[in-house]
Amino acid sequence: MALSYKARRRWSLVILLVGLPLYIILAVSVIGMFERPSILVELLVYVALGVIWAIPFRFVFRGVGQADPDARDEDGPKG
């Protein structure tokens, strides 16, 4: 089942405004449960977690920043 362009835009907004802050809070909380590692290890963990969160959602974000491919050109041909 493929999502329409509008559905992908809506889901990407929900993911960025709700899901990402929750993920950040969760990641910081989980890292805080352990003894604080060195700054380089901590940086690598946060960079890895920053990349990993987007992998399951890449199909939602793909092409969202471009114009709607299903929209009709209402201005007509330019020339």
C-alpha positions in Angstrom: 0.0 0.0 0.0 1.7 3.2 -1.2 1.0 6.5 0.5 -0.1 9.5 -1.5 1.9 12.6 -1.6 -0.3 14.4 0.8 -0.4 11.5 3.2 3.4 11.4 3.2 3.6 15.1 3.8 1.3 14.8 6.8 3.1 11.8 8.2 6.4 13.5 7.8 5.2 16.5 9.8 3.8 14.2 12.6 7.1 12.3 12.7 9.2 15.5 12.9 7.0 17.4 15.3 6.0 14.5 17.7 8.1 11.5 17.0 11.6 13.1 16.8 11.3 15.0 20.1 10.1 11.8 21.8 13.0 9.9 20.3 15.5 12.5 21.5 14.1 12.3 25.0 14.2 8.5 25.0 17.8 8.5 23.6 19.1 11.0 26.2 17.3 9.1 29.0 18.7 5.7 28.0 22.2 7.2 27.7 21.8 8.8 31.1 21.0 5.5 32.7 24.7 4.4 32.3 27.8 5.9 33.6 28.8 8.8 31.3 31.3 7.7 28.7 34.0 9.8 27.2 32.9 12.7 25.1 34.0 11.0 21.8 32.1 7.8 22.6 29.0 9.9 23.6 29.3 11.9 20.4 29.5 8.7 18.3 26.5 7.2 20.1 24.4 10.4 19.5 25.5 10.6 15.8 24.6 6.9 15.3 21.2 7.4 17.0 20.7 10.5 14.9 21.1 8.5 11.7 19.3 5.4 12.8 16.0 7.0 13.6 15.4 8.1 10.0 16.1 4.7 8.4 12.6 3.3 9.0 11.0 6.5 7.8 12.9 7.2 4.6 10.0 6.1 2.4 7.9 8.7 4.1 10.4 11.5 3.6 11.4 10.7 0.1 10.2 13.4 -2.3 8.3 15.4 0.2 10.2 18.6 -0.4 9.4 18.6 -4.1 6.3 19.8 -5.8 3.2 17.5 -5.8 3.6 15.1 -8.7 -0.2 14.7 -8.9 -1.1 18.4 -9.0 -2.3 19.7 -12.3 -0.7 22.7 -13.8 -3.5 25.3 -13.5 -1.5 28.2 -15.0 -1.3 26.5 -18.4 1.7 26.4 -20.6 4.2 29.2 -20.2 5.7 30.8 -23.2 
